[in-house]
């Protein structure tokens, strides 16, 4: 069982090129990932896509703007968004920042024997 702890030192930056967004991994393998993202106020994750994964985002706290294929949706605590395979999407936090749960599942899972 995992517990989200916002003050936990295991948070790490998502990228040297992206400031103000940190992550905490729960599952990370070839078939999919589960992680928490913590956004500082009004910080943004740039446009990108996943050629092999469907991604779900659930807002735990704060507000998010999710752009999906050029349509922007405001998400509040308790709401979620779906990013289908190859959909171009980006995220930006509201004025108080946000914490979200992100689940990505491979559309082409690898099976092990």
N, C-alpha and C positions, 0 to 999 in steps of 0.2 A: 504494500500500500504506500502511496506517495502523498505528501502533504506540501502544499504550496506555502512557502515562507518568503514573504517579500523582502525581508532583511537578510535572507540566507546569502552567504558569500559565494555560493555556487553559480550565481548569475554571471554570465559572460557577455561581452559585446557580440552582436550578430556579425559585425564586420568592422575592420579598421576604417572603411570608407563611409560607414553609416553611423553617425553619432546619435546618442540619446535613446538607443534601443538595445535592450539586453535580453538574453534568452536563458532558459533553464530547461535542459533536455530531460525527458522522462523515458522515451523510447526512440531509438535511432538505429534502423536497420534497412536492408534493401527493400523490404516490403512496405515500409511506411515509417512515419515519425509522429511523435507526440511531444509538444513542447509548449512552454509558456513564454510569451513575449511581454516585456514591460516597456512601455513607451513613456518618455518624458513628455511634458506638455508640448503639443503641436509638432512633435517630431514625426517624420514620414519615412516609410519603407518604399523605395522606388519601384516603378513599374517593372514587372517581370512575369514570367510564365513558367509552368511546369509541363514539359512535354510528355511526361509519363505518370503524373499524379493528379488526383482530385484532392482538393484541400478544403477543409472546413475551419471556420474561425468562430469562436464563441467569446463574447465580451463578458469578462468577469467584473471589471470595474471601469469607470470612465466612459468616454464616448470615442467612437472611431468613425472615420469616413473611409469607406471602401469603394474604390473605383474598380469596376469590372467591365471590361470591354467598352470603355468610354462612358459608362453610366455610373454616377456617384450615388452612394446610399449611406445615410447616416445610421449608425448602429449604436444603441445604448445598452447599458448593463442588461444581461439576460437575452440579448438577441444574437443571432448568428448569421453567417454568410457562407455561401458555397461558391468555390472557384473551380469550375470544371477543367478537365485536362486542356491545356493549351490556351486557356483564357488569359488575356493580359489583365493584370490587376496590380493595384498599389494600395497602401494603407497610410492613414495619417491620424494621429491622436488629436483629441479635443484640447481645450485650454487647461484641463486638469490632468492630462496624461491618461493612460489606460493600461490595463492588464488583460491579455487575451490568451485563450487556449487555442492552439493550432494543431489540427490533426490532418496528416497527409497520407493517403493510401495509394500505393502503386496500382495502376490499372493493368500492369503486367507483372504480377508477383513472381518472385523467384522461389522455386520449391527446392528443398534440400532432401536428400535421401537419407 
